[in-house]
Amino acid sequence: MPARTFSPDALRRIRRDRGVSQKRLAVSLGVHNTAISAYENGRRRPDVDTLATIADTLGVRMDDFVQAVAA
């Protein structure tokens, strides 16, 4: 079974598809919008609780933010 990891591109695509700005998502999470930028640029990874809140805010499953990677 391949390993799975957070996909910054998926977060960016889903957020944009839903018409949510980085700032609006950041406010929903109680973080600065630079944190969202860092997630989307792969400089940081959200922890599980934060990812769950992002998924809930955007109306998707947490699995929508992960991708399979070769081991």
Backbone bond lengths (Angstrom), bond angles and torsions (degrees), N, CA, C in turn:
res aa  C-N    CA-C-N  psi(-1)  N-CA   C-N-CA  omega(-1)  CA-C   N-CA-C  phi
1 M - - - 1.458 - - 1.535 108.53 -
2 P 1.327 117.33 129.04 1.467 119.42 -178.47 1.531 111.26 -69.98
3 A 1.308 115.31 150.12 1.465 121.03 175.57 1.529 108.59 -70.36
4 R 1.318 115.92 157.02 1.464 120.57 179.43 1.521 108.59 -124.94
5 T 1.318 115.68 144.57 1.462 120.42 -179.24 1.524 109.75 -142.99
6 F 1.313 115.44 161.45 1.464 122.54 177.95 1.529 109.98 -62.22
7 S 1.343 115.75 137.53 1.462 121.81 178.98 1.529 110.50 -110.93
8 P 1.335 117.34 106.64 1.465 119.89 177.06 1.529 112.27 -58.51
9 D 1.332 116.51 -37.12 1.467 120.03 -179.50 1.525 111.58 -64.31
10 A 1.324 116.88 -37.12 1.466 120.26 178.61 1.525 110.07 -64.57
11 L 1.325 117.13 -42.92 1.466 119.73 178.25 1.525 110.50 -59.82
12 R 1.314 117.01 -47.47 1.465 120.86 -179.47 1.536 111.04 -60.24
13 R 1.332 115.79 -47.44 1.473 120.56 -177.75 1.533 111.34 -62.65
14 I 1.322 116.44 -47.93 1.465 120.01 -177.93 1.524 110.56 -64.76
15 R 1.317 116.85 -43.87 1.478 119.95 179.74 1.518 110.57 -59.72
16 R 1.327 116.21 -46.51 1.467 119.82 -180.00 1.526 111.87 -66.26
17 D 1.339 116.72 -41.74 1.470 120.64 178.90 1.518 111.67 -58.45
18 R 1.317 116.43 -30.60 1.461 120.67 -179.19 1.527 112.41 -91.54
19 G 1.323 116.62 0.02 1.459 120.77 176.79 1.519 113.55 70.61
20 V 1.327 116.25 29.89 1.465 121.16 -178.59 1.527 108.61 -104.69
21 S 1.319 116.13 127.06 1.465 119.98 178.04 1.523 110.06 -76.47
22 Q 1.327 115.24 161.10 1.456 119.24 175.04 1.524 110.31 -59.38
23 K 1.320 116.31 -40.10 1.461 120.61 -178.63 1.526 110.86 -63.94
24 R 1.330 116.74 -44.62 1.467 120.02 -179.52 1.527 110.98 -63.73
25 L 1.335 117.19 -42.26 1.454 120.51 177.84 1.528 110.34 -63.93
26 A 1.321 116.37 -41.44 1.461 120.75 179.13 1.524 111.41 -60.75
27 V 1.319 116.73 -43.29 1.462 120.55 178.68 1.528 110.13 -61.02
28 S 1.333 116.78 -41.18 1.467 120.82 178.61 1.519 112.06 -61.66
29 L 1.332 115.82 -32.04 1.464 121.05 -178.07 1.528 112.64 -91.05
30 G 1.327 116.73 -13.66 1.457 120.25 -177.02 1.518 112.43 75.25
31 V 1.351 116.05 31.86 1.464 121.05 178.74 1.526 108.75 -126.42
32 H 1.318 116.71 170.92 1.454 121.55 176.98 1.524 108.38 -79.65
33 N 1.329 117.18 149.19 1.463 119.61 -177.65 1.531 112.73 -63.03
34 T 1.323 118.12 -18.10 1.468 118.96 176.22 1.530 110.98 -67.28
35 A 1.339 117.65 -25.30 1.463 120.59 176.55 1.526 109.50 -66.25
36 I 1.319 117.57 -41.66 1.467 120.90 178.91 1.520 109.34 -64.90
37 S 1.316 116.95 -43.22 1.461 121.08 177.18 1.523 110.63 -58.35
38 A 1.327 116.51 -43.30 1.468 120.40 179.79 1.523 111.22 -64.30
39 Y 1.338 118.20 -38.17 1.464 120.82 176.30 1.524 110.47 -63.54
40 E 1.327 116.11 -44.49 1.462 120.77 -176.22 1.523 112.90 -72.43
41 N 1.306 117.72 -23.01 1.464 121.44 178.75 1.522 112.83 -97.36
42 G 1.333 116.45 2.59 1.451 121.08 177.01 1.517 115.03 75.48
43 R 1.324 117.38 12.62 1.466 120.23 178.08 1.528 111.58 -79.72
44 R 1.332 116.33 -24.83 1.466 122.56 178.28 1.521 108.14 -139.86
45 R 1.318 115.74 156.72 1.461 121.64 173.87 1.522 108.38 -118.29
46 P 1.329 116.62 134.64 1.464 117.82 176.99 1.523 110.15 -69.31
47 D 1.337 116.60 146.89 1.460 118.69 174.41 1.534 108.38 -73.93
48 V 1.310 116.22 172.92 1.470 120.74 -174.22 1.526 111.67 -60.37
49 D 1.326 117.91 -42.94 1.464 120.38 179.85 1.519 111.76 -63.58
50 T 1.322 116.42 -42.18 1.465 120.58 178.63 1.519 110.27 -65.66
51 L 1.316 117.54 -42.55 1.464 120.91 178.99 1.527 110.68 -62.50
52 A 1.327 117.22 -38.39 1.460 120.61 177.17 1.530 110.93 -63.30
53 T 1.325 116.69 -40.75 1.468 120.76 178.20 1.527 111.01 -66.99
54 I 1.331 116.88 -40.77 1.467 120.59 177.04 1.526 109.36 -60.43
55 A 1.326 116.73 -47.21 1.465 120.70 -179.60 1.523 110.80 -60.07
56 D 1.318 116.85 -45.05 1.459 121.21 179.12 1.522 111.05 -62.51
57 T 1.316 116.60 -44.35 1.469 121.36 -179.42 1.522 111.67 -62.22
58 L 1.334 116.39 -39.10 1.469 120.74 -177.80 1.529 112.78 -90.74
59 G 1.316 117.16 -3.90 1.457 121.27 176.46 1.522 114.16 72.46
60 V 1.326 116.71 37.16 1.461 121.34 179.09 1.530 109.21 -131.14
61 R 1.336 115.70 175.15 1.459 121.03 176.10 1.524 109.73 -87.82
62 M 1.310 117.10 153.48 1.463 120.07 176.81 1.523 110.76 -59.11
63 D 1.323 116.78 -34.44 1.471 120.92 179.20 1.526 112.62 -58.39
64 D 1.324 117.17 -23.22 1.464 120.53 -179.90 1.532 111.75 -68.00
65 F 1.329 116.79 -13.29 1.468 120.66 -178.79 1.529 113.72 -104.81
66 V 1.321 117.04 10.26 1.459 119.37 -179.29 1.517 110.31 -118.79
67 Q 1.328 114.81 155.77 1.460 121.39 177.82 1.513 108.62 -135.34
68 A 1.307 115.40 153.10 1.463 120.53 176.69 1.524 108.49 -77.96
69 V 1.323 115.86 143.45 1.463 121.46 176.70 1.515 108.34 -129.62
70 A 1.307 115.72 147.07 1.462 120.67 178.55 1.518 108.95 -67.82
71 A 1.299 115.12 140.13 1.469 119.95 -179.48 1.503 111.65 -80.08
